[in-house]
Amino acid sequence: MLTRDVWNLSEQDFPGTSPIELQLLFLIRYAILAPSVRNTQPWSFRVEGNTVHLRAAPERMMPVADPNQRELHISLGCALENLLIAAEHFGFRHEVAYFPRQDDVELAATITLTPGGTATPGRSSIALDAILERHNDNSVYRPIPVPEEVRESLLACRMEPELRFDLTDDRLFRRWIERFTLDADRREFADPEYREELGYWMGQGVLRGPGLVAKLGGLAVSRLDIGESVAEQDHRIVDSAALLGLVSSADDTHLTHLRTGQFFERLWLTATTMGANIHPMSQTMRRPDIRASVASLIPDEWTPQQLFRVGYSSRETRHTPRLPLDDVLGEPPRLS
């Protein structure tokens, strides 16, 4: 059952004297607070000794909106990054093996953790509580510029040499992104299968929590083409952004998607630590032709992976509900 209770997490409760399996379960409680496509939380974890296995959850995929599972793997990367940030905070070293088994495509990563680690440069400035404070805010941002120190901190987040990161307030770039975003909105909501899939997940309570309101909202979205109203809202959203950010890559593999998710989550948590907000704008990435148009805005042959805006929220935003830890564990840990 979806709940907001998972956000009630304190580092003071870390079971430092317990077996390592229980310590890793505590770290996973931070991992499950990561953002994901439509908050579907498409992940599963298994603890085995000092190892955490991160898997895709097939039952939580979105085959219409995300047929190639690009956003799913970006979501897994975000969860992985939360796990590594928490692990470093509590003094663990980690080794990550990406897609360690060719015969098991759902196994995205195996993370081996041992005591005696320190924070890596790209993570050392991120406050652990930023994981608890981070939220997705689709409101119109306040007209406040982003200080240079925030911009520099975001630029310093990149640890993946295979990724490109652009962060800009260029007006021409903004106008093109706005045009592509509104086109994507209208085309997505004109698609009955897209609306039906989105309505299903809204009805499950992934955005507001389970209940009658969620069911009615999901039913309305599945039956009505609200593309024009969404486009109008997104016009104001794009226009209010202090900065627009774009993460791109040299290729388009699931490994790259995982690494994009890790980088994007570091960006989001760094912004949160410094009092700023980030809001993903993924609709332009879901349509191949619109994604190609975004690619035409940057030099050389880079593939856009994640578009987002940076600014300052104009409202208080509640956390979205999450699956509790027990619901995302593949099987119980075997205690040493």
Beta strands, then each sheet from edge to edge (+ up, - down):
strand 1: 43-48
strand 2: 51-56
strand 3: 92-98
strand 4: 107-115
strand 5: 163-168
strand 6: 243-249
strand 7: 277-280
strand 8: 303-311
sheet 1: 1+ 2- 4+ 3-
sheet 2: 5+ 6- 8+ 7-
end
